[in-house]
Amino acid sequence: LSALLCLVASALSVNISMLIAFRFLTGCFLSILTLGPAIVGDLFKMEQTGRSMAIVMGTQMIADFISPIAGAYIAEDLGWRWSIWLAAIVLGFFSLLLLLVLRETYTVVLLRRKAERLQMERTGADDNINLKYQSKHQAQIDASTMLESAIKPMQILFRSPILIMTTTYMSTTYALVSLIMATLTESMESTYPGTFTSGSIGLTFLSLAIGNTVSLIFYSFTSDRYVIHQKETKGDAFKPESRLVHLILAAVILPAGFIIYGWTLDYHVQYIVPLVGTCLAGFSMTLSAIPAETYVVDTYEIHGASAIAAGVIFRAIAGAFLPLIGPALYDSIGQGWGNTVLAFIAAAFIPPLGALMIYGDWFRSKERFGREGR
């Protein structure tokens, strides 16, 4: 509701300062970014989470790529306020739907309610019985203050080698792809003058959406099957890190996408070819985000939402500020070498991610908040 009210205030803004302030507050109140993956982790077993997580996170990422296309046409025909009004209408509809159908899934709350119900039933049956039923997580929750709960994402992040590694990679990947999104319109218009109108230029973002969608379908059909196969063949030797095989594949594909995009722009190759590069970038970002967040939820269980929140915070910060270097980078060394630099940054994460996949059981043994740390 708070996010919806902030969107309405944004649409009614009378100056740019008011618009920026309420858009900022809208982002602060959108808790679904952290709760969505955690709810999937609550509802499904490890070998069943792949497809569900792909739907929850993949559709969110598709929206990130589709919104510039829709926004370009809406702003051109109806004005910028209507792009916000439509967002408010969609958010209002789904908020009402969730209010009607959503049920509690958090293990801590469900166990607490069960303990309270058993306490009432047993006490009511015999007043002489003095039993105290308590959730196994209750001591942890009772010891937490509101302040401790608010800073828990940062506590988990700074004490967790797994979360530091996955958050750093996901923040960097998100920021690099955001850099493409922030500069794509200007790059395509300057490289191919007269080819696009102010509305049709938004269609170039379809390449990212296509990559996202293909990745979503690919992950949905392969992730759970691969995990089930690994559990059947390895038995007790199975490691949750098997989920990360898609993350390694994505880490290899992302640098290739940047190199294709940058050098085909530099040599003014037909505009479809650089869009193939952005398609690979969109494919890679989705294919890395879903297994990374699924793995985090599996590792941290009841602390999954806090662990995801830490990643979202740094991902949003990196996505907001890193794209600012794009124009200066391209102006100084050109599209080809500029995107090659970005490709090298992305490729630098391949060795540590490989180490996480191979030695993940050792990393999990060092976790204080995770499955192995309790």
C-alpha positions as a LaTeX table, in Angstrom:
\begin{tabular}{lrrr}
\hline
Residue & $x$ (\AA) & $y$ (\AA) & $z$ (\AA) \\
\hline
Leu1 & 0.00 & 0.00 & 0.00 \\
Ser2 & 2.84 & 2.41 & 0.83 \\
Ala3 & 4.48 & 1.80 & $-2.54$ \\
Leu4 & 1.13 & 2.37 & $-4.29$ \\
Leu5 & 0.61 & 5.70 & $-2.50$ \\
Cys6 & 4.13 & 6.78 & $-3.44$ \\
Leu7 & 3.45 & 5.95 & $-7.09$ \\
Val8 & 0.30 & 8.06 & $-7.01$ \\
Ala9 & 2.26 & 10.91 & $-5.46$ \\
Ser10 & 4.91 & 10.52 & $-8.19$ \\
Ala11 & 2.26 & 10.83 & $-10.90$ \\
Leu12 & 0.95 & 14.00 & $-9.23$ \\
Ser13 & 4.41 & 15.57 & $-8.83$ \\
Val14 & 4.66 & 19.28 & $-9.51$ \\
Asn15 & 8.46 & 19.43 & $-9.83$ \\
Ile16 & 11.44 & 17.15 & $-10.41$ \\
Ser17 & 12.46 & 17.11 & $-6.72$ \\
Met18 & 9.07 & 15.78 & $-5.68$ \\
Leu19 & 9.18 & 13.16 & $-8.43$ \\
Ile20 & 12.64 & 11.93 & $-7.42$ \\
Ala21 & 11.71 & 11.79 & $-3.73$ \\
Phe22 & 8.57 & 9.72 & $-4.23$ \\
Arg23 & 10.20 & 7.43 & $-6.79$ \\
Phe24 & 12.90 & 6.79 & $-4.19$ \\
Leu25 & 10.29 & 5.97 & $-1.54$ \\
Thr26 & 8.48 & 3.68 & $-3.99$ \\
Gly27 & 11.61 & 1.58 & $-4.28$ \\
Cys28 & 12.05 & 1.51 & $-0.50$ \\
Phe29 & 8.60 & $-0.01$ & 0.01 \\
Leu30 & 8.76 & $-2.72$ & $-2.71$ \\
Ser31 & 9.45 & $-5.66$ & $-0.39$ \\
Ile32 & 8.45 & $-8.26$ & $-3.00$ \\
Leu33 & 12.01 & $-8.13$ & $-4.38$ \\
Thr34 & 13.24 & $-9.89$ & $-1.24$ \\
Leu35 & 10.13 & $-11.78$ & $-0.15$ \\
Gly36 & 9.41 & $-13.46$ & $-3.50$ \\
Pro37 & 12.41 & $-15.84$ & $-3.55$ \\
Ala38 & 12.05 & $-16.52$ & 0.18 \\
Ile39 & 8.38 & $-17.52$ & $-0.25$ \\
Val40 & 9.33 & $-19.93$ & $-3.04$ \\
Gly41 & 11.93 & $-21.46$ & $-0.71$ \\
Asp42 & 9.22 & $-21.89$ & 1.95 \\
Leu43 & 6.79 & $-23.62$ & $-0.40$ \\
Phe44 & 8.97 & $-26.04$ & $-2.37$ \\
Lys45 & 11.66 & $-28.63$ & $-1.75$ \\
Met46 & 15.15 & $-28.06$ & $-3.16$ \\
Glu47 & 14.54 & $-30.28$ & $-6.21$ \\
Gln48 & 11.30 & $-28.42$ & $-6.99$ \\
Thr49 & 12.36 & $-24.80$ & $-6.60$ \\
Gly50 & 14.02 & $-24.30$ & $-10.00$ \\
Arg51 & 10.93 & $-23.82$ & $-12.14$ \\
Ser52 & 9.03 & $-21.87$ & $-9.48$ \\
Met53 & 11.97 & $-19.56$ & $-8.84$ \\
Ala54 & 12.37 & $-19.04$ & $-12.58$ \\
Ile55 & 8.77 & $-17.90$ & $-12.87$ \\
Val56 & 8.95 & $-15.56$ & $-9.87$ \\
Met57 & 12.30 & $-13.95$ & $-10.70$ \\
Gly58 & 12.22 & $-14.30$ & $-14.47$ \\
Thr59 & 8.97 & $-12.43$ & $-14.93$ \\
Gln60 & 10.35 & $-9.66$ & $-12.73$ \\
Met61 & 13.42 & $-9.36$ & $-14.96$ \\
Ile62 & 11.32 & $-9.46$ & $-18.14$ \\
Ala63 & 9.45 & $-6.47$ & $-16.75$ \\
Asp64 & 12.76 & $-4.62$ & $-16.30$ \\
Phe65 & 13.45 & $-5.02$ & $-20.02$ \\
Ile66 & 9.90 & $-4.53$ & $-21.31$ \\
Ser67 & 9.18 & $-1.38$ & $-19.30$ \\
Pro68 & 11.51 & 0.90 & $-21.37$ \\
Ile69 & 9.67 & $-0.22$ & $-24.52$ \\
Ala70 & 6.24 & 0.44 & $-23.05$ \\
Gly71 & 7.45 & 3.66 & $-21.42$ \\
Ala72 & 8.78 & 5.02 & $-24.70$ \\
Tyr73 & 5.43 & 4.64 & $-26.49$ \\
Ile74 & 3.32 & 5.74 & $-23.51$ \\
Ala75 & 5.43 & 8.85 & $-22.94$ \\
Glu76 & 5.34 & 9.65 & $-26.66$ \\
Asp77 & 1.54 & 9.36 & $-26.99$ \\
Leu78 & 0.12 & 10.03 & $-23.52$ \\
Gly79 & 2.86 & 11.82 & $-21.58$ \\
Trp80 & 5.19 & 10.70 & $-18.79$ \\
Arg81 & 2.54 & 10.89 & $-16.04$ \\
Trp82 & 0.54 & 8.08 & $-17.64$ \\
Ser83 & 3.55 & 5.77 & $-17.56$ \\
Ile84 & 3.41 & 6.11 & $-13.76$ \\
Trp85 & $-0.40$ & 5.96 & $-13.56$ \\
Leu86 & $-0.41$ & 2.64 & $-15.42$ \\
Ala87 & 2.24 & 1.28 & $-13.04$ \\
Ala88 & 0.05 & 2.35 & $-10.12$ \\
Ile89 & $-3.01$ & 0.62 & $-11.63$ \\
Val90 & $-1.11$ & $-2.64$ & $-12.15$ \\
Leu91 & 0.41 & $-2.51$ & $-8.65$ \\
Gly92 & $-3.00$ & $-1.76$ & $-7.11$ \\
Phe93 & $-4.61$ & $-4.73$ & $-8.88$ \\
Phe94 & $-1.96$ & $-7.22$ & $-7.80$ \\
Ser95 & $-1.83$ & $-5.82$ & $-4.27$ \\
Leu96 & $-5.57$ & $-6.46$ & $-3.93$ \\
Leu97 & $-5.17$ & $-9.95$ & $-5.41$ \\
Leu98 & $-2.37$ & $-10.82$ & $-2.98$ \\
Leu99 & $-4.43$ & $-9.48$ & $-0.08$ \\
Leu100 & $-7.18$ & $-11.95$ & $-1.00$ \\
Val101 & $-5.16$ & $-15.08$ & $-1.78$ \\
Leu102 & $-1.77$ & $-14.85$ & $-0.03$ \\
Arg103 & $-1.26$ & $-16.99$ & 3.07 \\
Glu104 & 1.57 & $-17.09$ & 5.61 \\
Thr105 & 4.49 & $-19.34$ & 4.57 \\
Tyr106 & 7.29 & $-18.29$ & 6.94 \\
Thr107 & 8.40 & $-21.31$ & 8.99 \\
Val108 & 9.04 & $-19.26$ & 12.14 \\
Val109 & 5.51 & $-17.84$ & 12.19 \\
Leu110 & 3.84 & $-21.17$ & 11.34 \\
Leu111 & 5.69 & $-23.01$ & 14.12 \\
Arg112 & 4.89 & $-20.25$ & 16.61 \\
Arg113 & 1.20 & $-20.46$ & 15.75 \\
Lys114 & 1.29 & $-24.24$ & 16.11 \\
Ala115 & 2.96 & $-23.94$ & 19.52 \\
Glu116 & 0.31 & $-21.44$ & 20.67 \\
Arg117 & $-2.49$ & $-23.70$ & 19.43 \\
Leu118 & $-1.07$ & $-26.75$ & 21.21 \\
Gln119 & $-0.63$ & $-24.72$ & 24.38 \\
Met120 & $-4.26$ & $-23.65$ & 24.35 \\
Glu121 & $-5.54$ & $-27.16$ & 23.55 \\
Arg122 & $-3.53$ & $-28.89$ & 26.28 \\
Thr123 & $-4.15$ & $-26.21$ & 28.89 \\
Gly124 & $-7.88$ & $-26.25$ & 28.13 \\
Ala125 & $-8.03$ & $-30.04$ & 28.42 \\
Asp126 & $-6.51$ & $-30.13$ & 31.91 \\
Asp127 & $-5.90$ & $-27.01$ & 33.98 \\
Asn128 & $-3.39$ & $-28.92$ & 36.12 \\
Ile129 & $-1.10$ & $-29.46$ & 33.15 \\
Asn130 & 1.55 & $-26.79$ & 32.89 \\
Leu131 & 3.25 & $-27.44$ & 29.54 \\
Lys132 & 5.13 & $-24.86$ & 27.57 \\
Tyr133 & 5.19 & $-25.43$ & 23.83 \\
Gln134 & 7.72 & $-23.38$ & 21.96 \\
Ser135 & 8.97 & $-23.17$ & 18.40 \\
Lys136 & 12.59 & $-24.27$ & 17.88 \\
His137 & 13.23 & $-20.84$ & 16.37 \\
Gln138 & 11.49 & $-18.85$ & 19.13 \\
Ala139 & 14.61 & $-18.14$ & 21.18 \\
Gln140 & 16.28 & $-16.58$ & 18.16 \\
Ile141 & 13.24 & $-14.44$ & 17.40 \\
Asp142 & 12.61 & $-13.35$ & 20.99 \\
Ala143 & 16.23 & $-12.24$ & 21.31 \\
Ser144 & 15.94 & $-10.02$ & 18.24 \\
Thr145 & 14.96 & $-6.40$ & 18.51 \\
Met146 & 13.50 & $-4.39$ & 15.67 \\
Leu147 & 16.88 & $-2.71$ & 15.15 \\
Glu148 & 18.66 & $-6.06$ & 15.01 \\
Ser149 & 16.14 & $-7.30$ & 12.46 \\
Ala150 & 16.69 & $-4.20$ & 10.34 \\
Ile151 & 20.47 & $-4.59$ & 10.27 \\
Lys152 & 20.44 & $-8.39$ & 9.94 \\
Pro153 & 20.96 & $-8.27$ & 6.13 \\
Met154 & 24.24 & $-6.41$ & 6.66 \\
Gln155 & 25.24 & $-8.71$ & 9.53 \\
Ile156 & 24.74 & $-11.78$ & 7.37 \\
Leu157 & 26.54 & $-10.21$ & 4.43 \\
Phe158 & 29.70 & $-9.21$ & 6.29 \\
Arg159 & 29.95 & $-12.56$ & 8.10 \\
Ser160 & 29.25 & $-14.75$ & 5.11 \\
Pro161 & 31.85 & $-15.62$ & 2.45 \\
Ile162 & 29.11 & $-17.19$ & 0.32 \\
Leu163 & 26.91 & $-14.11$ & 0.40 \\
Ile164 & 29.84 & $-11.77$ & $-0.21$ \\
Met165 & 30.79 & $-13.73$ & $-3.32$ \\
Thr166 & 27.28 & $-14.12$ & $-4.77$ \\
Thr167 & 26.25 & $-10.56$ & $-3.90$ \\
Thr168 & 29.39 & $-9.06$ & $-5.44$ \\
Tyr169 & 28.90 & $-11.03$ & $-8.65$ \\
Met170 & 25.18 & $-10.34$ & $-8.92$ \\
Ser171 & 25.66 & $-6.62$ & $-8.18$ \\
Thr172 & 28.38 & $-6.38$ & $-10.81$ \\
Thr173 & 26.39 & $-8.32$ & $-13.40$ \\
Tyr174 & 23.26 & $-6.25$ & $-12.77$ \\
Ala175 & 25.26 & $-3.03$ & $-12.97$ \\
Leu176 & 26.98 & $-4.04$ & $-16.22$ \\
Val177 & 23.70 & $-4.94$ & $-17.89$ \\
Ser178 & 22.15 & $-1.75$ & $-16.48$ \\
Leu179 & 24.98 & 0.15 & $-18.15$ \\
Ile180 & 23.89 & $-1.33$ & $-21.48$ \\
Met181 & 20.29 & $-0.39$ & $-20.75$ \\
Ala182 & 21.25 & 3.16 & $-19.77$ \\
Thr183 & 23.31 & 3.76 & $-22.92$ \\
Leu184 & 21.54 & 1.55 & $-25.47$ \\
Thr185 & 19.25 & 4.26 & $-26.84$ \\
Glu186 & 22.07 & 6.78 & $-27.32$ \\
Ser187 & 24.45 & 4.14 & $-28.73$ \\
Met188 & 21.98 & 2.84 & $-31.29$ \\
Glu189 & 20.82 & 6.30 & $-32.37$ \\
Ser190 & 24.37 & 7.63 & $-32.80$ \\
Thr191 & 25.64 & 4.49 & $-34.57$ \\
Tyr192 & 22.60 & 4.10 & $-36.85$ \\
Pro193 & 21.24 & 7.64 & $-37.39$ \\
Gly194 & 17.83 & 7.84 & $-39.03$ \\
Thr195 & 17.04 & 4.16 & $-38.44$ \\
Phe196 & 14.89 & 4.58 & $-35.32$ \\
Thr197 & 12.12 & 6.95 & $-34.21$ \\
Ser198 & 11.61 & 8.10 & $-30.62$ \\
Gly199 & 9.09 & 5.29 & $-30.17$ \\
Ser200 & 10.73 & 2.48 & $-32.12$ \\
Ile201 & 14.08 & 2.96 & $-30.40$ \\
Gly202 & 12.50 & 1.32 & $-27.38$ \\
Leu203 & 12.12 & $-1.87$ & $-29.42$ \\
Thr204 & 15.87 & $-2.40$ & $-29.15$ \\
Phe205 & 15.28 & $-3.42$ & $-25.54$ \\
Leu206 & 13.41 & $-6.45$ & $-26.86$ \\
Ser207 & 16.78 & $-8.09$ & $-27.40$ \\
Leu208 & 17.35 & $-8.09$ & $-23.64$ \\
Ala209 & 13.81 & $-9.34$ & $-23.03$ \\
Ile210 & 14.27 & $-12.15$ & $-25.57$ \\
Gly211 & 17.51 & $-13.25$ & $-23.89$ \\
Asn212 & 15.74 & $-13.12$ & $-20.54$ \\
Thr213 & 12.83 & $-15.23$ & $-21.79$ \\
Val214 & 15.04 & $-17.86$ & $-23.45$ \\
Ser215 & 17.08 & $-18.11$ & $-20.25$ \\
Leu216 & 13.90 & $-18.46$ & $-18.20$ \\
Ile217 & 12.65 & $-21.34$ & $-20.36$ \\
Phe218 & 16.07 & $-23.02$ & $-20.42$ \\
Tyr219 & 16.45 & $-22.85$ & $-16.64$ \\
Ser220 & 12.88 & $-24.03$ & $-16.02$ \\
Phe221 & 13.37 & $-27.20$ & $-18.03$ \\
Thr222 & 16.90 & $-28.10$ & $-16.89$ \\
Ser223 & 17.47 & $-26.94$ & $-13.31$ \\
Asp224 & 15.24 & $-29.28$ & $-11.30$ \\
Arg225 & 15.98 & $-32.22$ & $-13.59$ \\
Tyr226 & 19.71 & $-31.71$ & $-13.09$ \\
Val227 & 19.36 & $-31.45$ & $-9.30$ \\
Ile228 & 17.21 & $-34.60$ & $-9.15$ \\
His229 & 19.75 & $-36.46$ & $-11.31$ \\
Gln230 & 22.59 & $-35.33$ & $-9.05$ \\
Lys231 & 20.75 & $-36.42$ & $-5.90$ \\
Glu232 & 19.97 & $-39.83$ & $-7.41$ \\
Thr233 & 23.53 & $-40.47$ & $-8.58$ \\
Lys234 & 25.45 & $-38.99$ & $-5.63$ \\
Gly235 & 23.11 & $-39.78$ & $-2.74$ \\
Asp236 & 24.61 & $-38.50$ & 0.53 \\
Ala237 & 27.47 & $-36.94$ & $-1.42$ \\
Phe238 & 25.07 & $-34.53$ & $-3.14$ \\
Lys239 & 25.91 & $-30.85$ & $-2.66$ \\
Pro240 & 23.50 & $-27.92$ & $-3.04$ \\
Glu241 & 26.23 & $-26.29$ & $-5.16$ \\
Ser242 & 25.05 & $-28.48$ & $-8.05$ \\
Arg243 & 22.48 & $-25.73$ & $-8.57$ \\
Leu244 & 25.33 & $-23.36$ & $-9.51$ \\
Val245 & 26.23 & $-25.09$ & $-12.77$ \\
His246 & 23.92 & $-22.62$ & $-14.56$ \\
Leu247 & 25.68 & $-19.74$ & $-12.81$ \\
Ile248 & 29.05 & $-20.81$ & $-14.23$ \\
Leu249 & 27.56 & $-21.08$ & $-17.72$ \\
Ala250 & 26.10 & $-17.58$ & $-17.38$ \\
Ala251 & 29.45 & $-16.20$ & $-16.17$ \\
Val252 & 31.12 & $-17.51$ & $-19.35$ \\
Ile253 & 28.42 & $-16.16$ & $-21.69$ \\
Leu254 & 28.29 & $-12.59$ & $-20.30$ \\
Pro255 & 31.79 & $-11.48$ & $-21.48$ \\
Ala256 & 31.03 & $-12.85$ & $-24.95$ \\
Gly257 & 27.89 & $-10.73$ & $-25.07$ \\
Phe258 & 29.80 & $-7.55$ & $-24.24$ \\
Ile259 & 32.50 & $-8.22$ & $-26.83$ \\
Ile260 & 29.95 & $-8.89$ & $-29.60$ \\
Tyr261 & 27.93 & $-5.81$ & $-28.65$ \\
Gly262 & 30.91 & $-3.46$ & $-28.39$ \\
Trp263 & 32.92 & $-4.38$ & $-31.46$ \\
Thr264 & 29.94 & $-4.69$ & $-33.83$ \\
Leu265 & 28.87 & $-1.20$ & $-32.77$ \\
Asp266 & 32.42 & 0.04 & $-33.25$ \\
Tyr267 & 32.53 & $-1.30$ & $-36.82$ \\
His268 & 28.94 & $-0.25$ & $-37.62$ \\
Val269 & 27.83 & $-3.81$ & $-38.38$ \\
Gln270 & 24.11 & $-4.20$ & $-39.22$ \\
Tyr271 & 22.16 & $-3.25$ & $-36.08$ \\
Ile272 & 20.73 & $-6.73$ & $-35.48$ \\
Val273 & 24.23 & $-8.05$ & $-34.68$ \\
Pro274 & 24.97 & $-5.80$ & $-31.65$ \\
Leu275 & 21.47 & $-6.63$ & $-30.42$ \\
Val276 & 22.54 & $-10.29$ & $-30.44$ \\
Gly277 & 25.22 & $-9.24$ & $-27.95$ \\
Thr278 & 22.65 & $-7.54$ & $-25.71$ \\
Cys279 & 20.47 & $-10.64$ & $-26.03$ \\
Leu280 & 23.35 & $-12.73$ & $-24.64$ \\
Ala281 & 23.76 & $-10.22$ & $-21.80$ \\
Gly282 & 20.08 & $-10.51$ & $-20.89$ \\
Phe283 & 20.32 & $-14.31$ & $-21.10$ \\
Ser284 & 23.36 & $-14.33$ & $-18.81$ \\
Met285 & 21.94 & $-11.97$ & $-16.21$ \\
Thr286 & 18.81 & $-14.08$ & $-15.74$ \\
Leu287 & 20.66 & $-17.39$ & $-15.87$ \\
Ser288 & 22.97 & $-16.21$ & $-13.09$ \\
Ala289 & 20.41 & $-14.45$ & $-10.88$ \\
Ile290 & 17.95 & $-17.33$ & $-10.50$ \\
Pro291 & 20.39 & $-20.07$ & $-9.37$ \\
Ala292 & 22.32 & $-17.61$ & $-7.19$ \\
Glu293 & 19.23 & $-16.53$ & $-5.25$ \\
Thr294 & 17.88 & $-20.10$ & $-5.13$ \\
Tyr295 & 21.20 & $-21.22$ & $-3.64$ \\
Val296 & 21.12 & $-18.38$ & $-1.09$ \\
Val297 & 17.58 & $-19.32$ & 0.00 \\
Asp298 & 18.57 & $-23.00$ & 0.31 \\
Thr299 & 21.64 & $-22.08$ & 2.36 \\
Tyr300 & 20.08 & $-19.60$ & 4.80 \\
Glu301 & 16.59 & $-21.10$ & 5.24 \\
Ile302 & 14.75 & $-18.91$ & 7.80 \\
His303 & 17.24 & $-16.08$ & 7.19 \\
Gly304 & 16.73 & $-16.34$ & 3.42 \\
Ala305 & 14.77 & $-13.08$ & 3.08 \\
Ser306 & 17.46 & $-11.15$ & 4.99 \\
Ala307 & 20.21 & $-12.68$ & 2.86 \\
Ile308 & 18.33 & $-11.79$ & $-0.34$ \\
Ala309 & 17.75 & $-8.26$ & 1.00 \\
Ala310 & 21.49 & $-7.71$ & 1.39 \\
Gly311 & 21.98 & $-8.68$ & $-2.24$ \\
Val312 & 19.14 & $-6.45$ & $-3.45$ \\
Ile313 & 20.55 & $-3.43$ & $-1.60$ \\
Phe314 & 23.99 & $-3.66$ & $-3.19$ \\
Arg315 & 22.57 & $-4.65$ & $-6.56$ \\
Ala316 & 20.39 & $-1.55$ & $-6.58$ \\
Ile317 & 23.28 & 0.71 & $-5.56$ \\
Ala318 & 25.59 & $-0.74$ & $-8.21$ \\
Gly319 & 22.83 & $-0.56$ & $-10.82$ \\
Ala320 & 22.23 & 3.09 & $-10.03$ \\
Phe321 & 25.82 & 4.38 & $-10.05$ \\
Leu322 & 27.95 & 2.18 & $-12.32$ \\
Pro323 & 25.98 & 3.08 & $-15.50$ \\
Leu324 & 27.03 & 6.70 & $-14.93$ \\
Ile325 & 30.54 & 5.82 & $-16.12$ \\
Gly326 & 29.22 & 4.47 & $-19.43$ \\
Pro327 & 29.22 & 7.66 & $-21.54$ \\
Ala328 & 32.67 & 8.73 & $-20.29$ \\
Leu329 & 34.07 & 5.23 & $-20.88$ \\
Tyr330 & 32.75 & 5.01 & $-24.43$ \\
Asp331 & 33.79 & 8.58 & $-25.27$ \\
Ser332 & 37.36 & 7.98 & $-24.12$ \\
Ile333 & 38.19 & 4.57 & $-25.63$ \\
Gly334 & 35.22 & 3.78 & $-27.89$ \\
Gln335 & 32.50 & 1.15 & $-27.89$ \\
Gly336 & 34.82 & $-1.74$ & $-28.79$ \\
Trp337 & 37.47 & $-1.33$ & $-26.11$ \\
Gly338 & 34.98 & 0.08 & $-23.60$ \\
Asn339 & 32.85 & $-3.05$ & $-23.70$ \\
Thr340 & 35.98 & $-5.22$ & $-23.74$ \\
Val341 & 36.94 & $-3.68$ & $-20.39$ \\
Leu342 & 33.47 & $-4.56$ & $-19.10$ \\
Ala343 & 33.89 & $-8.10$ & $-20.47$ \\
Phe344 & 37.17 & $-8.51$ & $-18.53$ \\
Ile345 & 35.45 & $-7.34$ & $-15.34$ \\
Ala346 & 32.71 & $-9.92$ & $-15.82$ \\
Ala347 & 35.20 & $-12.69$ & $-16.69$ \\
Ala348 & 37.21 & $-12.04$ & $-13.50$ \\
Phe349 & 34.41 & $-13.69$ & $-11.48$ \\
Ile350 & 34.62 & $-17.06$ & $-13.24$ \\
Pro351 & 37.46 & $-18.52$ & $-11.06$ \\
Pro352 & 35.93 & $-17.60$ & $-7.64$ \\
Leu353 & 32.50 & $-18.84$ & $-8.72$ \\
Gly354 & 34.11 & $-22.10$ & $-9.82$ \\
Ala355 & 35.79 & $-22.36$ & $-6.42$ \\
Leu356 & 32.42 & $-21.85$ & $-4.71$ \\
Met357 & 30.87 & $-24.63$ & $-6.76$ \\
Ile358 & 33.72 & $-27.08$ & $-6.02$ \\
Tyr359 & 34.39 & $-26.21$ & $-2.36$ \\
Gly360 & 30.90 & $-25.06$ & $-1.37$ \\
Asp361 & 30.63 & $-27.49$ & 1.54 \\
Trp362 & 33.68 & $-25.87$ & 3.15 \\
Phe363 & 32.24 & $-22.38$ & 2.65 \\
Arg364 & 28.90 & $-23.47$ & 4.14 \\
Ser365 & 30.68 & $-24.89$ & 7.20 \\
Lys366 & 31.85 & $-21.34$ & 7.99 \\
Glu367 & 28.35 & $-19.90$ & 7.93 \\
Arg368 & 26.93 & $-18.62$ & 11.20 \\
Phe369 & 23.40 & $-18.02$ & 9.92 \\
Gly370 & 23.20 & $-20.77$ & 7.29 \\
Arg371 & 22.16 & $-24.41$ & 7.36 \\
Glu372 & 25.66 & $-25.56$ & 8.32 \\
Gly373 & 26.23 & $-22.86$ & 10.87 \\
Arg374 & 23.47 & $-23.80$ & 13.29 \\
\hline
\end{tabular}
